[in-house]
């Protein structure tokens, strides 16, 4: 299938876009890769992230000669109020601090309420006995008012989705904190040390793509589904539903100048089976296609220009602040 030509002047001069669905488990870490061609974009690989050191080296190698975006389905940033209690200025300062011996306990998820403090804010390690683990333990230890106060601004419910789980609360099927800690330690901190841009803390996308190099970007595939094609009949956890969505997605992608290579399509056309970590590889594909929409200017970056977002909390790329539901008083 030949892609239709894209505009001659794309919004961002990025040559490679990758997207990784991140997980604590290696089986759940998948990456989709796309490259710009003369006629548009080609998604040429969907594969396991593999060995973390090799993955990092591959990113750095591509970034020496090209502008590369790596979307990450994980929070990148922390609650604004938490920084004050931890006596940390901003996210980039935190990355430097986390490389010191005194802050290594930050990566240890608390099991009991008495372990919770600003230098060790993730809770709980497990569900414990019935009723022994409560949200109030975390809320009170961090000096907050209620569970809503644990959310970053971008994590509140929108007109399209429910609230995202705040990273510090690590219980439940939708928890993201443990995977975030893994990604922070094994990708974000090493990337920061090697000079990778971290959006938006290194600047907006225009600034980050001004020259060659790697830019790490927070995404949320649940935000992206609706940018690409109709989601009314999509149930992500069901393979036959993913298959139906993918076939329509492929048709719509062709109109946007996005080609899924024949080899990749042959592997995924049945809707991503168990060998793809269930829906992990599916979300990697959705993420890379969403970032292409932003790279070509068909979806805005939608970055709020507030100090809390730009310096501390970060943002989910492409999330329109106007879509966030008003908070209950």
Secondary structure, DSSP 8 states (H G I E B T S, - for coil): -------SS-SS---EEEEEE--SSGGG-EEEEEEEETTEEEEEEEEE---HHHHHHHHHHHHHHSEEEEEESS--S--HHHHHHHT---HHHHHHHTTSGGGGGGGS-BSSGGG-BTTB--B-SS--STT---HHHHHHHTT-SSGGGGS-GGGS-BSSS-----TTB--STT--HHHHHHHIIIIIHHHHHTT-EETTTT--HHHHTSSSEEEEEE--HHHHHHHHS--TT--TT-HHHHHHHHHHHHHHHHHTTEEE-HHHHHHHTTT--GGGTTTHHHHHHHHHHHHHHHHTTSS-------HIIIIII---TT--GGGB-----
